[in-house]
């Protein structure tokens, strides 16, 4: 159970982005490697996820730190790197985050929201 209605709303705002990540990943690594627009979409989704976490930090102070198991801080840090690291973004690392890390975050957020 979240407890804070602002945090609940923002966590729910996170889920459509994680669902979009799942759809991108479902297209497969080969499609991602061959299509620059999928790679850009992956970057954009990570920026959007990080922005939700930044809003969560502002609207529900202390929530992110109180829930380290959700790995939300990692999303915000990734957003900062992607948004400010033009030209040095490694698409392999982005893929790994999209395929491996975001689904874990999504599952943990859903479990928290359902409890």
Backbone torsions as a table, in degrees:
resi	resn	phi	psi	omega
1	UNK	NA	135.6	-176.4
2	UNK	-80.5	-50.0	179.1
3	UNK	93.1	-45.6	-178.4
4	UNK	-93.7	118.0	-177.5
5	UNK	-61.7	-30.6	177.3
6	UNK	-67.0	-42.4	178.8
7	UNK	-65.6	-40.9	178.6
8	UNK	-59.7	-46.8	-179.9
9	UNK	-60.9	-44.5	-177.6
10	UNK	-70.4	-36.6	175.3
11	UNK	-63.7	-38.1	175.4
12	UNK	-66.4	-31.9	175.7
13	UNK	-67.0	-26.0	-179.6
14	UNK	-71.6	-33.6	-171.0
15	UNK	-64.5	-39.9	176.6
16	UNK	-60.3	-32.5	177.6
17	UNK	-70.1	-40.7	178.4
18	UNK	-67.6	-32.9	176.1
19	UNK	-65.9	-38.6	177.0
20	UNK	-65.5	-38.2	175.6
21	UNK	-60.3	-44.1	179.8
22	UNK	-60.2	-40.9	178.3
23	UNK	-65.9	-39.0	177.1
24	UNK	-63.5	-47.5	-179.4
25	UNK	-63.2	-35.6	178.4
26	UNK	-60.4	-23.7	177.0
27	UNK	-69.1	-20.8	174.4
28	UNK	99.7	155.9	-178.7
29	UNK	-64.2	-38.3	-179.6
30	UNK	-61.9	-44.2	177.9
31	UNK	-63.6	-41.3	178.9
32	UNK	-61.0	-45.5	-179.4
33	UNK	-63.9	-34.0	-174.0
34	UNK	-90.5	-14.1	-173.8
35	UNK	-120.1	106.5	-178.5
36	UNK	-60.1	-29.6	-179.7
37	UNK	-70.1	-32.3	173.7
38	UNK	-67.1	-39.1	177.7
39	UNK	-63.7	-43.2	177.4
40	UNK	-65.3	-37.9	177.4
41	UNK	-62.6	-40.4	177.3
42	UNK	-61.1	-43.5	176.7
43	UNK	-60.1	-47.6	-177.8
44	UNK	-60.1	-42.1	179.5
45	UNK	-62.9	-38.3	177.9
46	UNK	-67.1	-36.9	175.8
47	UNK	-63.7	-45.3	179.9
48	UNK	-61.7	-43.1	178.0
49	UNK	-61.4	-44.3	179.1
50	UNK	-63.5	-34.5	177.8
51	UNK	-66.1	-38.3	177.3
52	UNK	-63.3	-42.4	179.0
53	UNK	-64.3	-38.9	177.5
54	UNK	-61.8	-41.5	176.7
55	UNK	-64.8	-38.8	177.7
56	UNK	-60.9	-42.5	176.8
57	UNK	-59.2	-39.5	-178.0
58	UNK	-76.8	-42.1	-172.8
59	UNK	-86.6	-26.9	180.0
60	UNK	-133.3	68.7	-175.7
61	UNK	-53.3	136.5	177.7
62	UNK	89.6	-14.5	-176.7
63	UNK	-63.5	-47.5	-177.0
64	UNK	-60.6	-45.9	179.9
65	UNK	-66.4	-32.3	-179.5
66	UNK	-74.8	-13.2	-178.5
67	UNK	-128.7	62.5	-176.8
68	UNK	-63.2	-25.9	179.9
69	UNK	-65.9	-18.5	177.9
70	UNK	-76.0	-18.2	-179.8
71	UNK	60.7	32.0	179.6
72	UNK	-69.4	-36.5	-180.0
73	UNK	-58.2	-38.0	178.5
74	UNK	-61.3	-37.5	178.1
75	UNK	-63.9	-42.0	-179.9
76	UNK	-66.8	-42.1	178.6
77	UNK	-63.8	-39.2	177.8
78	UNK	-64.9	-41.7	177.5
79	UNK	-56.9	-45.5	-179.2
80	UNK	-62.8	-41.7	179.8
81	UNK	-65.5	-47.0	-178.8
82	UNK	-64.5	-45.4	-176.0
83	UNK	-68.0	-29.6	-174.6
84	UNK	-113.5	-1.0	-176.4
85	UNK	-105.9	39.2	-178.1
86	UNK	-51.4	135.5	176.8
87	UNK	84.6	-15.6	-179.8
88	UNK	-117.4	8.3	179.4
89	UNK	-73.2	126.3	179.1
90	UNK	-94.0	112.1	-175.8
91	UNK	-65.2	-23.5	175.7
92	UNK	-68.0	-42.2	178.4
93	UNK	-67.2	-41.3	177.1
94	UNK	-58.2	-45.3	178.9
95	UNK	-58.1	-45.7	-179.3
96	UNK	-60.2	-41.0	178.7
97	UNK	-65.2	-44.8	-179.9
98	UNK	-63.6	-44.5	-173.5
99	UNK	-82.1	-32.0	-172.4
100	UNK	-108.1	-44.5	-172.4
101	UNK	-86.4	-45.3	-176.3
102	UNK	-60.5	-41.4	178.1
103	UNK	-61.6	-33.8	177.9
104	UNK	-66.2	-45.8	177.7
105	UNK	-59.1	-47.1	-178.9
106	UNK	-58.3	-45.3	179.7
107	UNK	-62.4	-45.5	-178.9
108	UNK	-65.6	-38.3	177.9
109	UNK	-65.8	-44.2	179.1
110	UNK	-61.0	-42.5	178.9
111	UNK	-61.8	-44.1	179.1
112	UNK	-62.7	-43.7	-179.3
113	UNK	-66.1	-30.6	-178.3
114	UNK	-84.4	-13.9	-176.1
115	UNK	-82.5	NA	NA
